[in-house]
Amino acid sequence: MGAEENVWTQRVHEAFDAACRALHAVKARDAETIVRMARVVAEAFRARRRVYLFGNGGSAADCQHLAAEFINRFQKERIPLPAVALTTDTSVLTSIANDYDFRDVFVRQLRGLGEAGDVAVGLSTSGRSENVLRALRWAREHGLHTLGLAGLQMTDMDVYCDLILHVPDAVTARVQEVHIAVGHVLCGLVEEMLFGGAEPPLYPTPTVSC
C-alpha cells in the first residue's frame, strides 16, 4: 500500500472513530432520555394517536426512514403503527412554500393533521431550522407531545421540546449518524414496549467494541 492509500485509510479510521465517540457520548449521557422518548411514542400509539416527523435535507430522509420503520415494521411482525413524515408530499410542500413561506411547510401540515395527544418529532442538526421550530412551537401550544433530535448547541428547540437529545459534535455528518442510530433504538424500544420482548436479543452483545 502506497503513501497516498495510507492517508485515505487513516481518514476512514478517523471518521469511524469520530462517529463512535459521538455515539458513546450519547449512550452515556442520554440513554434515559431515549427511553422516555420511546415511552411517549409507545403510549401515543397505544392511544391510537399519530407520530409526525419533520426535518430538512438529510434529516428529511431520516424522517422518511423512521416513518417507514413504524408503518411497515422494524424487527417484529406486528400491526402497522401510524407515523407520518411531513417531508414526502412534493405537491403539499411546494404549494405551501409558494403560496405562503417555506418556513410554514411543516406547521401548516400539522395544523391540518395534528391533534392533541399526537407526537411531533423535529430533527435539526443545527437546532435553528425555522420551519422545524415553527412546527414544534405550534405542536407544543396545541397539546401535542414534542420530541427533538438536535446537534451540539442549545437553541429554541429546547424551549419547544418536551424531550430533546443533543449530539455533542459540531460536524453535521456525525450528528446525522447519531440521529439515525437513536431513531433505530427508539423503533426497537417502541416495538418491545407494545408487542413484547424480542427473542433473540434486540441488540446482541458485540464481540468487538466500537
PyRosetta script that sets phi, psi and omega in degrees:
from pyrosetta import init, pose_from_sequence

init()
pose = pose_from_sequence("MGAEENVWTQRVHEAFDAACRALHAVKARDAETIVRMARVVAEAFRARRRVYLFGNGGSAADCQHLAAEFINRFQKERIPLPAVALTTDTSVLTSIANDYDFRDVFVRQLRGLGEAGDVAVGLSTSGRSENVLRALRWAREHGLHTLGLAGLQMTDMDVYCDLILHVPDAVTARVQEVHIAVGHVLCGLVEEMLFGGAEPPLYPTPTVSC")
pose.set_psi(1, 129.7)
pose.set_omega(1, -177.5)
pose.set_phi(2, -79.8)
pose.set_psi(2, 174.8)
pose.set_omega(2, -177.8)
pose.set_phi(3, -61.4)
pose.set_psi(3, -40.2)
pose.set_omega(3, -179.0)
pose.set_phi(4, -64.9)
pose.set_psi(4, -42.1)
pose.set_omega(4, 178.2)
pose.set_phi(5, -62.6)
pose.set_psi(5, -37.4)
pose.set_omega(5, 178.2)
pose.set_phi(6, -63.0)
pose.set_psi(6, -38.4)
pose.set_omega(6, 178.3)
pose.set_phi(7, -62.7)
pose.set_psi(7, -46.9)
pose.set_omega(7, -178.2)
pose.set_phi(8, -68.6)
pose.set_psi(8, -36.3)
pose.set_omega(8, 176.2)
pose.set_phi(9, -61.6)
pose.set_psi(9, -40.1)
pose.set_omega(9, 177.5)
pose.set_phi(10, -62.7)
pose.set_psi(10, -38.2)
pose.set_omega(10, 177.2)
pose.set_phi(11, -62.1)
pose.set_psi(11, -39.1)
pose.set_omega(11, 177.4)
pose.set_phi(12, -61.2)
pose.set_psi(12, -47.8)
pose.set_omega(12, 179.2)
pose.set_phi(13, -59.7)
pose.set_psi(13, -41.8)
pose.set_omega(13, -178.8)
pose.set_phi(14, -64.1)
pose.set_psi(14, -41.3)
pose.set_omega(14, 179.9)
pose.set_phi(15, -65.0)
pose.set_psi(15, -44.2)
pose.set_omega(15, 178.9)
pose.set_phi(16, -66.2)
pose.set_psi(16, -40.0)
pose.set_omega(16, 179.2)
pose.set_phi(17, -63.0)
pose.set_psi(17, -41.4)
pose.set_omega(17, 179.1)
pose.set_phi(18, -64.6)
pose.set_psi(18, -42.2)
pose.set_omega(18, 178.1)
pose.set_phi(19, -62.2)
pose.set_psi(19, -42.3)
pose.set_omega(19, 179.2)
pose.set_phi(20, -64.1)
pose.set_psi(20, -40.2)
pose.set_omega(20, 178.4)
pose.set_phi(21, -61.8)
pose.set_psi(21, -42.7)
pose.set_omega(21, 179.3)
pose.set_phi(22, -65.2)
pose.set_psi(22, -42.7)
pose.set_omega(22, 179.0)
pose.set_phi(23, -62.9)
pose.set_psi(23, -45.4)
pose.set_omega(23, -179.1)
pose.set_phi(24, -66.2)
pose.set_psi(24, -34.7)
pose.set_omega(24, 178.0)
pose.set_phi(25, -64.5)
pose.set_psi(25, -42.8)
pose.set_omega(25, 178.9)
pose.set_phi(26, -69.0)
pose.set_psi(26, -39.0)
pose.set_omega(26, 177.8)
pose.set_phi(27, -59.5)
pose.set_psi(27, -43.8)
pose.set_omega(27, -176.9)
pose.set_phi(28, -70.4)
pose.set_psi(28, -35.0)
pose.set_omega(28, -171.8)
pose.set_phi(29, -97.5)
pose.set_psi(29, -31.0)
pose.set_omega(29, -165.0)
pose.set_phi(30, -123.4)
pose.set_psi(30, 14.5)
pose.set_omega(30, -179.5)
pose.set_phi(31, -57.7)
pose.set_psi(31, -42.7)
pose.set_omega(31, -179.7)
pose.set_phi(32, -65.7)
pose.set_psi(32, -38.0)
pose.set_omega(32, 177.4)
pose.set_phi(33, -62.5)
pose.set_psi(33, -40.7)
pose.set_omega(33, 178.8)
pose.set_phi(34, -63.4)
pose.set_psi(34, -41.3)
pose.set_omega(34, 177.0)
pose.set_phi(35, -62.7)
pose.set_psi(35, -43.2)
pose.set_omega(35, 178.8)
pose.set_phi(36, -63.2)
pose.set_psi(36, -40.1)
pose.set_omega(36, 175.9)
pose.set_phi(37, -61.5)
pose.set_psi(37, -44.4)
pose.set_omega(37, -179.9)
pose.set_phi(38, -61.7)
pose.set_psi(38, -38.4)
pose.set_omega(38, 178.9)
pose.set_phi(39, -65.6)
pose.set_psi(39, -40.0)
pose.set_omega(39, 177.5)
pose.set_phi(40, -60.2)
pose.set_psi(40, -46.7)
pose.set_omega(40, -179.0)
pose.set_phi(41, -66.1)
pose.set_psi(41, -45.0)
pose.set_omega(41, -179.3)
pose.set_phi(42, -61.6)
pose.set_psi(42, -43.2)
pose.set_omega(42, 179.7)
pose.set_phi(43, -66.4)
pose.set_psi(43, -35.3)
pose.set_omega(43, 176.5)
pose.set_phi(44, -64.7)
pose.set_psi(44, -45.8)
pose.set_omega(44, 177.4)
pose.set_phi(45, -62.1)
pose.set_psi(45, -40.3)
pose.set_omega(45, -179.9)
pose.set_phi(46, -62.1)
pose.set_psi(46, -33.0)
pose.set_omega(46, 179.1)
pose.set_phi(47, -87.9)
pose.set_psi(47, 10.7)
pose.set_omega(47, 179.7)
pose.set_phi(48, 63.9)
pose.set_psi(48, 33.5)
pose.set_omega(48, 173.9)
pose.set_phi(49, -96.5)
pose.set_psi(49, 172.2)
pose.set_omega(49, -177.4)
pose.set_phi(50, -112.2)
pose.set_psi(50, 158.6)
pose.set_omega(50, 174.4)
pose.set_phi(51, -114.6)
pose.set_psi(51, 128.1)
pose.set_omega(51, 178.0)
pose.set_phi(52, -113.9)
pose.set_psi(52, 131.5)
pose.set_omega(52, -178.4)
pose.set_phi(53, -120.4)
pose.set_psi(53, 141.9)
pose.set_omega(53, -178.0)
pose.set_phi(54, -155.2)
pose.set_psi(54, 146.8)
pose.set_omega(54, 178.9)
pose.set_phi(55, -179.2)
pose.set_psi(55, 179.8)
pose.set_omega(55, -175.5)
pose.set_phi(56, -118.2)
pose.set_psi(56, 148.8)
pose.set_omega(56, 174.8)
pose.set_phi(57, 61.1)
pose.set_psi(57, -125.5)
pose.set_omega(57, 178.2)
pose.set_phi(58, -60.3)
pose.set_psi(58, -32.9)
pose.set_omega(58, 177.3)
pose.set_phi(59, -67.5)
pose.set_psi(59, -34.0)
pose.set_omega(59, 175.4)
pose.set_phi(60, -62.5)
pose.set_psi(60, -41.9)
pose.set_omega(60, 177.6)
pose.set_phi(61, -63.0)
pose.set_psi(61, -40.0)
pose.set_omega(61, 177.0)
pose.set_phi(62, -62.3)
pose.set_psi(62, -39.5)
pose.set_omega(62, 178.8)
pose.set_phi(63, -60.9)
pose.set_psi(63, -45.2)
pose.set_omega(63, 178.6)
pose.set_phi(64, -64.5)
pose.set_psi(64, -40.4)
pose.set_omega(64, 178.8)
pose.set_phi(65, -59.4)
pose.set_psi(65, -49.4)
pose.set_omega(65, -176.2)
pose.set_phi(66, -71.2)
pose.set_psi(66, -36.7)
pose.set_omega(66, 175.5)
pose.set_phi(67, -60.0)
pose.set_psi(67, -39.6)
pose.set_omega(67, 178.2)
pose.set_phi(68, -64.1)
pose.set_psi(68, -38.1)
pose.set_omega(68, 178.7)
pose.set_phi(69, -62.4)
pose.set_psi(69, -37.7)
pose.set_omega(69, 179.5)
pose.set_phi(70, -75.8)
pose.set_psi(70, -47.0)
pose.set_omega(70, -176.7)
pose.set_phi(71, -64.6)
pose.set_psi(71, -45.8)
pose.set_omega(71, -178.1)
pose.set_phi(72, -85.4)
pose.set_psi(72, -84.4)
pose.set_omega(72, 174.5)
pose.set_phi(73, -172.1)
pose.set_psi(73, 160.9)
pose.set_omega(73, 173.7)
pose.set_phi(74, -102.9)
pose.set_psi(74, -75.6)
pose.set_omega(74, 177.4)
pose.set_phi(75, -126.4)
pose.set_psi(75, -12.1)
pose.set_omega(75, -175.6)
pose.set_phi(76, -110.9)
pose.set_psi(76, 147.3)
pose.set_omega(76, 169.9)
pose.set_phi(77, -75.8)
pose.set_psi(77, 116.9)
pose.set_omega(77, -176.3)
pose.set_phi(78, -162.2)
pose.set_psi(78, 176.0)
pose.set_omega(78, -179.3)
pose.set_phi(79, -69.2)
pose.set_psi(79, 155.8)
pose.set_omega(79, 175.4)
pose.set_phi(80, -65.2)
pose.set_psi(80, 146.6)
pose.set_omega(80, 178.0)
pose.set_phi(81, -112.1)
pose.set_psi(81, 134.5)
pose.set_omega(81, -170.0)
pose.set_phi(82, -77.5)
pose.set_psi(82, 91.5)
pose.set_omega(82, 176.6)
pose.set_phi(83, -121.4)
pose.set_psi(83, 139.8)
pose.set_omega(83, -175.9)
pose.set_phi(84, -130.1)
pose.set_psi(84, 125.6)
pose.set_omega(84, 171.8)
pose.set_phi(85, -89.2)
pose.set_psi(85, 120.0)
pose.set_omega(85, -178.6)
pose.set_phi(86, -82.4)
pose.set_psi(86, 22.0)
pose.set_omega(86, -174.1)
pose.set_phi(87, -113.7)
pose.set_psi(87, 5.7)
pose.set_omega(87, -164.4)
pose.set_phi(88, -108.5)
pose.set_psi(88, -26.6)
pose.set_omega(88, -173.3)
pose.set_phi(89, -89.2)
pose.set_psi(89, 101.1)
pose.set_omega(89, -174.9)
pose.set_phi(90, -65.0)
pose.set_psi(90, -32.7)
pose.set_omega(90, 178.7)
pose.set_phi(91, -66.2)
pose.set_psi(91, -43.7)
pose.set_omega(91, 178.1)
pose.set_phi(92, -65.1)
pose.set_psi(92, -48.4)
pose.set_omega(92, -176.9)
pose.set_phi(93, -61.2)
pose.set_psi(93, -47.1)
pose.set_omega(93, -176.1)
pose.set_phi(94, -73.8)
pose.set_psi(94, -32.2)
pose.set_omega(94, 178.6)
pose.set_phi(95, -69.0)
pose.set_psi(95, -40.8)
pose.set_omega(95, 177.9)
pose.set_phi(96, -65.5)
pose.set_psi(96, -45.5)
pose.set_omega(96, -179.9)
pose.set_phi(97, -62.2)
pose.set_psi(97, -36.9)
pose.set_omega(97, -178.1)
pose.set_phi(98, -76.3)
pose.set_psi(98, -43.8)
pose.set_omega(98, -174.7)
pose.set_phi(99, -83.8)
pose.set_psi(99, -28.5)
pose.set_omega(99, -177.9)
pose.set_phi(100, -121.1)
pose.set_psi(100, -92.6)
pose.set_omega(100, -176.1)
pose.set_phi(101, -162.8)
pose.set_psi(101, 144.8)
pose.set_omega(101, 178.4)
pose.set_phi(102, -60.1)
pose.set_psi(102, -26.0)
pose.set_omega(102, 178.5)
pose.set_phi(103, -66.8)
pose.set_psi(103, -12.9)
pose.set_omega(103, -177.6)
pose.set_phi(104, -102.7)
pose.set_psi(104, 4.0)
pose.set_omega(104, -170.5)
pose.set_phi(105, -64.6)
pose.set_psi(105, -27.9)
pose.set_omega(105, 179.5)
pose.set_phi(106, -96.6)
pose.set_psi(106, -40.7)
pose.set_omega(106, -176.8)
pose.set_phi(107, -65.6)
pose.set_psi(107, -36.1)
pose.set_omega(107, -179.9)
pose.set_phi(108, -67.5)
pose.set_psi(108, -35.7)
pose.set_omega(108, 175.1)
pose.set_phi(109, -65.7)
pose.set_psi(109, -42.1)
pose.set_omega(109, 178.6)
pose.set_phi(110, -62.3)
pose.set_psi(110, -39.4)
pose.set_omega(110, 179.3)
pose.set_phi(111, -61.3)
pose.set_psi(111, -32.1)
pose.set_omega(111, 179.4)
pose.set_phi(112, -84.5)
pose.set_psi(112, -27.2)
pose.set_omega(112, -171.9)
pose.set_phi(113, -114.0)
pose.set_psi(113, -35.0)
pose.set_omega(113, -170.3)
pose.set_phi(114, -76.3)
pose.set_psi(114, 148.3)
pose.set_omega(114, 176.4)
pose.set_phi(115, -136.3)
pose.set_psi(115, 157.3)
pose.set_omega(115, 177.3)
pose.set_phi(116, -54.2)
pose.set_psi(116, 135.6)
pose.set_omega(116, -177.7)
pose.set_phi(117, 97.6)
pose.set_psi(117, -18.0)
pose.set_omega(117, 173.3)
pose.set_phi(118, -70.7)
pose.set_psi(118, 174.1)
pose.set_omega(118, 179.1)
pose.set_phi(119, -121.1)
pose.set_psi(119, 128.9)
pose.set_omega(119, 174.7)
pose.set_phi(120, -107.4)
pose.set_psi(120, 123.9)
pose.set_omega(120, -178.3)
pose.set_phi(121, -116.9)
pose.set_psi(121, 112.4)
pose.set_omega(121, 179.6)
pose.set_phi(122, -103.9)
pose.set_psi(122, 133.9)
pose.set_omega(122, 177.0)
pose.set_phi(123, -116.3)
pose.set_psi(123, 127.8)
pose.set_omega(123, 176.6)
pose.set_phi(124, -154.0)
pose.set_psi(124, 118.3)
pose.set_omega(124, -179.0)
pose.set_phi(125, -68.1)
pose.set_psi(125, -28.7)
pose.set_omega(125, 178.2)
pose.set_phi(126, -89.0)
pose.set_psi(126, -25.3)
pose.set_omega(126, -173.0)
pose.set_phi(127, 77.6)
pose.set_psi(127, 6.2)
pose.set_omega(127, -174.5)
pose.set_phi(128, -123.2)
pose.set_psi(128, 10.0)
pose.set_omega(128, -179.5)
pose.set_phi(129, -66.1)
pose.set_psi(129, 115.2)
pose.set_omega(129, -171.4)
pose.set_phi(130, -63.0)
pose.set_psi(130, -36.3)
pose.set_omega(130, -179.9)
pose.set_phi(131, -68.6)
pose.set_psi(131, -31.7)
pose.set_omega(131, 175.7)
pose.set_phi(132, -70.9)
pose.set_psi(132, -43.4)
pose.set_omega(132, -179.6)
pose.set_phi(133, -62.6)
pose.set_psi(133, -42.8)
pose.set_omega(133, -180.0)
pose.set_phi(134, -62.4)
pose.set_psi(134, -40.7)
pose.set_omega(134, -180.0)
pose.set_phi(135, -67.2)
pose.set_psi(135, -42.8)
pose.set_omega(135, 179.1)
pose.set_phi(136, -65.0)
pose.set_psi(136, -40.0)
pose.set_omega(136, 179.6)
pose.set_phi(137, -62.9)
pose.set_psi(137, -46.2)
pose.set_omega(137, 179.1)
pose.set_phi(138, -62.4)
pose.set_psi(138, -44.0)
pose.set_omega(138, -179.2)
pose.set_phi(139, -59.9)
pose.set_psi(139, -45.2)
pose.set_omega(139, -179.7)
pose.set_phi(140, -61.4)
pose.set_psi(140, -39.7)
pose.set_omega(140, -177.5)
pose.set_phi(141, -74.2)
pose.set_psi(141, -15.7)
pose.set_omega(141, -175.1)
pose.set_phi(142, -117.9)
pose.set_psi(142, 23.5)
pose.set_omega(142, 168.9)
pose.set_phi(143, 84.5)
pose.set_psi(143, 12.1)
pose.set_omega(143, 173.4)
pose.set_phi(144, -86.7)
pose.set_psi(144, 149.2)
pose.set_omega(144, 171.1)
pose.set_phi(145, -75.0)
pose.set_psi(145, 138.0)
pose.set_omega(145, -176.3)
pose.set_phi(146, -121.2)
pose.set_psi(146, 125.9)
pose.set_omega(146, 179.0)
pose.set_phi(147, -122.7)
pose.set_psi(147, 146.1)
pose.set_omega(147, -179.3)
pose.set_phi(148, -135.7)
pose.set_psi(148, 142.2)
pose.set_omega(148, 169.1)
pose.set_phi(149, -117.7)
pose.set_psi(149, 118.9)
pose.set_omega(149, -172.2)
pose.set_phi(150, -130.8)
pose.set_psi(150, -175.5)
pose.set_omega(150, 178.7)
pose.set_phi(151, -100.1)
pose.set_psi(151, -144.5)
pose.set_omega(151, -171.0)
pose.set_phi(152, -70.7)
pose.set_psi(152, -42.4)
pose.set_omega(152, -169.2)
pose.set_phi(153, -85.2)
pose.set_psi(153, 145.7)
pose.set_omega(153, 167.9)
pose.set_phi(154, -79.0)
pose.set_psi(154, 135.2)
pose.set_omega(154, -176.4)
pose.set_phi(155, -142.3)
pose.set_psi(155, -166.7)
pose.set_omega(155, 175.8)
pose.set_phi(156, -63.4)
pose.set_psi(156, -18.8)
pose.set_omega(156, 174.6)
pose.set_phi(157, -56.6)
pose.set_psi(157, -35.7)
pose.set_omega(157, -179.2)
pose.set_phi(158, -65.3)
pose.set_psi(158, -30.1)
pose.set_omega(158, 179.3)
pose.set_phi(159, -72.1)
pose.set_psi(159, -37.9)
pose.set_omega(159, -172.0)
pose.set_phi(160, -93.6)
pose.set_psi(160, -7.2)
pose.set_omega(160, -177.2)
pose.set_phi(161, -102.9)
pose.set_psi(161, 133.5)
pose.set_omega(161, 171.3)
pose.set_phi(162, -65.3)
pose.set_psi(162, -40.4)
pose.set_omega(162, 177.1)
pose.set_phi(163, -137.0)
pose.set_psi(163, 136.2)
pose.set_omega(163, 179.8)
pose.set_phi(164, -141.3)
pose.set_psi(164, 146.1)
pose.set_omega(164, 178.6)
pose.set_phi(165, -121.3)
pose.set_psi(165, 126.5)
pose.set_omega(165, 177.5)
pose.set_phi(166, -104.4)
pose.set_psi(166, 134.8)
pose.set_omega(166, 174.1)
pose.set_phi(167, -93.4)
pose.set_psi(167, 119.9)
pose.set_omega(167, -174.3)
pose.set_phi(168, -80.2)
pose.set_psi(168, 63.7)
pose.set_omega(168, 178.2)
pose.set_phi(169, -150.7)
pose.set_psi(169, 140.8)
pose.set_omega(169, -177.8)
pose.set_phi(170, -87.9)
pose.set_psi(170, -7.5)
pose.set_omega(170, -178.1)
pose.set_phi(171, -90.3)
pose.set_psi(171, 124.1)
pose.set_omega(171, -176.5)
pose.set_phi(172, -56.1)
pose.set_psi(172, -42.6)
pose.set_omega(172, -178.5)
pose.set_phi(173, -60.7)
pose.set_psi(173, -41.1)
pose.set_omega(173, 179.1)
pose.set_phi(174, -64.9)
pose.set_psi(174, -40.8)
pose.set_omega(174, 179.5)
pose.set_phi(175, -61.9)
pose.set_psi(175, -45.2)
pose.set_omega(175, -179.1)
pose.set_phi(176, -64.6)
pose.set_psi(176, -37.7)
pose.set_omega(176, 178.5)
pose.set_phi(177, -62.5)
pose.set_psi(177, -39.9)
pose.set_omega(177, 178.6)
pose.set_phi(178, -71.5)
pose.set_psi(178, -38.5)
pose.set_omega(178, 180.0)
pose.set_phi(179, -57.5)
pose.set_psi(179, -46.1)
pose.set_omega(179, -177.5)
pose.set_phi(180, -71.3)
pose.set_psi(180, -32.0)
pose.set_omega(180, 175.6)
pose.set_phi(181, -64.8)
pose.set_psi(181, -44.4)
pose.set_omega(181, 176.9)
pose.set_phi(182, -61.8)
pose.set_psi(182, -41.1)
pose.set_omega(182, 178.1)
pose.set_phi(183, -59.6)
pose.set_psi(183, -41.2)
pose.set_omega(183, 178.0)
pose.set_phi(184, -65.6)
pose.set_psi(184, -40.7)
pose.set_omega(184, 176.7)
pose.set_phi(185, -61.8)
pose.set_psi(185, -42.8)
pose.set_omega(185, 177.9)
pose.set_phi(186, -59.3)
pose.set_psi(186, -45.9)
pose.set_omega(186, -179.9)
pose.set_phi(187, -59.4)
pose.set_psi(187, -44.0)
pose.set_omega(187, 179.9)
pose.set_phi(188, -64.8)
pose.set_psi(188, -42.6)
pose.set_omega(188, 178.8)
pose.set_phi(189, -64.2)
pose.set_psi(189, -42.8)
pose.set_omega(189, -179.8)
pose.set_phi(190, -61.9)
pose.set_psi(190, -43.2)
pose.set_omega(190, 177.8)
pose.set_phi(191, -60.6)
pose.set_psi(191, -43.1)
pose.set_omega(191, -179.7)
pose.set_phi(192, -67.2)
pose.set_psi(192, -39.9)
pose.set_omega(192, 179.9)
pose.set_phi(193, -64.5)
pose.set_psi(193, -34.9)
pose.set_omega(193, -175.9)
pose.set_phi(194, -92.0)
pose.set_psi(194, -31.2)
pose.set_omega(194, -169.4)
pose.set_phi(195, -126.5)
pose.set_psi(195, 12.3)
pose.set_omega(195, 175.0)
pose.set_phi(196, 94.9)
pose.set_psi(196, 163.9)
pose.set_omega(196, -176.3)
pose.set_phi(197, -64.3)
pose.set_psi(197, 154.6)
pose.set_omega(197, -178.7)
pose.set_phi(198, -92.9)
pose.set_psi(198, 143.4)
pose.set_omega(198, 175.1)
pose.set_phi(199, -138.5)
pose.set_psi(199, 116.8)
pose.set_omega(199, 5.8)
pose.set_phi(200, -69.5)
pose.set_psi(200, 175.8)
pose.set_omega(200, -176.1)
pose.set_phi(201, -53.1)
pose.set_psi(201, 144.6)
pose.set_omega(201, -177.4)
pose.set_phi(202, -58.3)
pose.set_psi(202, -43.3)
pose.set_omega(202, 179.1)
pose.set_phi(203, -128.4)
pose.set_psi(203, 88.3)
pose.set_omega(203, -178.9)
pose.set_phi(204, -56.3)
pose.set_psi(204, 147.9)
pose.set_omega(204, 179.2)
pose.set_phi(205, -61.9)
pose.set_psi(205, 122.9)
pose.set_omega(205, -178.4)
pose.set_phi(206, -71.3)
pose.set_psi(206, 151.6)
pose.set_omega(206, 177.7)
pose.set_phi(207, -82.3)
pose.set_psi(207, -23.3)
pose.set_omega(207, 179.9)
pose.set_phi(208, -127.0)
pose.set_psi(208, 127.5)
pose.set_omega(208, -179.4)
pose.set_phi(209, -74.9)
pose.set_psi(209, 147.1)
pose.set_omega(209, 178.9)
pose.set_phi(210, -65.2)
pose.dump_pdb("model.pdb")
